Amino acid sequence: MTKGLLIDYKYCTGCHTCEIACRQEHEFEPTKDGIKLNSIGPTPLPFGRYQYDYFPSPTDYCDSCGNRTSKGKKPSCVQHCQAGCIEYGDVQDLAPRITHEKMVLFTLNKTL
């Protein structure tokens, strides 16, 4: 089955926990990321407010935490996401869960 990450950008707070968890799990150097948090903003809003939007996405270094998922555990980024906006599973199961335009399903390099 093809595995994937379903990410709901609507709820991402930009905390970088996914990046840190991945980097620590794989002992990556600071310039290498399995998941990268990108941002857009500040976008001006009415009444002097501003909005930031955050977009975590897996990179080519993502191996879906094969050492964890082979034991039935969640990938490190999913396990540690503070907002709970990253899910892992079979693409066929995750695809129907896309309910709005700020949800994205990434297929991962590995087929298990």
C-alpha positions as CSV (number, residue, x, y, z in Angstrom):
1,M,0.0,0.0,0.0
2,T,1.2,3.5,-0.8
3,K,1.6,5.6,2.4
4,G,1.1,9.3,2.7
5,L,0.9,12.3,5.0
6,L,-2.3,14.3,5.2
7,I,-1.6,17.8,6.4
8,D,-4.3,20.3,7.4
9,Y,-2.7,23.7,6.9
10,K,-5.7,25.4,8.4
11,Y,-4.6,24.3,11.9
12,C,-0.8,24.5,11.6
13,T,0.5,27.0,14.1
14,G,4.1,27.2,12.8
15,C,5.7,25.8,15.9
16,H,8.4,23.9,14.0
17,T,7.9,20.8,16.2
18,C,7.5,18.6,13.2
19,E,10.9,19.7,11.9
20,I,12.6,19.3,15.2
21,A,11.1,15.9,15.9
22,C,12.2,14.7,12.4
23,R,15.7,16.1,12.8
24,Q,16.2,14.4,16.2
25,E,14.7,11.1,15.1
26,H,17.1,10.9,12.1
27,E,20.0,12.8,13.7
28,F,20.0,15.1,10.7
29,E,22.4,18.1,10.6
30,P,20.7,21.5,10.9
31,T,20.6,22.1,7.2
32,K,18.9,18.8,6.3
33,D,15.1,18.3,6.9
34,G,12.8,15.5,6.3
35,I,9.9,17.9,6.7
36,K,10.2,21.6,6.1
37,L,7.9,24.4,7.5
38,N,7.4,27.2,5.0
39,S,5.3,30.3,5.7
40,I,3.5,33.1,4.0
41,G,3.0,36.4,5.7
42,P,2.4,38.7,7.3
43,T,-0.8,39.3,5.4
44,P,-2.5,42.5,6.5
45,L,-6.1,42.1,7.7
46,P,-8.7,44.7,8.7
47,F,-8.4,46.5,12.0
48,G,-4.5,46.5,12.1
49,R,-4.3,42.7,12.4
50,Y,-2.0,40.4,10.4
51,Q,-2.2,36.7,9.4
52,Y,0.6,34.2,8.9
53,D,0.0,30.9,7.1
54,Y,2.2,27.9,7.6
55,F,2.8,25.0,5.3
56,P,4.8,22.0,6.5
57,S,5.7,19.6,3.7
58,P,7.9,16.5,3.5
59,T,11.2,16.7,1.6
60,D,13.1,14.1,-0.4
61,Y,14.8,13.1,2.8
62,C,11.5,11.8,4.3
63,D,11.5,8.1,4.6
64,S,8.2,8.1,6.5
65,C,10.2,7.0,9.6
66,G,10.4,3.5,8.4
67,N,12.1,2.4,11.7
68,R,9.0,3.6,13.6
69,T,6.2,2.7,11.2
70,S,7.5,-0.8,10.8
71,K,6.8,-1.2,14.5
72,G,3.3,0.2,14.2
73,K,4.3,3.6,15.5
74,K,3.5,7.0,13.9
75,P,6.2,9.0,12.1
76,S,8.0,11.3,14.4
77,C,6.5,14.5,12.8
78,V,2.9,13.1,13.3
79,Q,3.6,11.9,16.9
80,H,4.9,15.3,18.0
81,C,2.7,17.7,16.0
82,Q,1.3,20.1,18.6
83,A,-1.7,21.0,16.5
84,G,-2.5,17.5,15.5
85,C,-2.7,18.6,11.9
86,I,-0.5,15.8,10.4
87,E,-1.9,12.3,9.8
88,Y,-0.1,9.2,8.4
89,G,-1.7,6.2,6.7
90,D,-2.7,4.6,3.5
91,V,-3.3,7.1,0.7
92,Q,-6.6,5.3,-0.1
93,D,-7.8,5.9,3.5
94,L,-6.6,9.5,3.7
95,A,-7.8,10.8,0.4
96,P,-11.5,10.8,1.3
97,R,-10.7,12.8,4.4
98,I,-9.8,15.9,2.4
99,T,-12.7,18.2,3.2
100,H,-11.4,21.7,2.4
101,E,-8.9,23.5,0.2
102,K,-6.2,23.8,2.9
103,M,-5.7,20.1,3.2
104,V,-3.0,18.4,1.2
105,L,-2.1,14.7,0.8
106,F,1.5,13.9,0.1
107,T,2.4,10.5,-1.1
108,L,5.7,9.3,0.3
109,N,8.6,7.7,-1.5
110,K,8.2,4.4,0.2
111,T,5.6,1.8,-0.7
112,L,5.1,-0.8,2.1
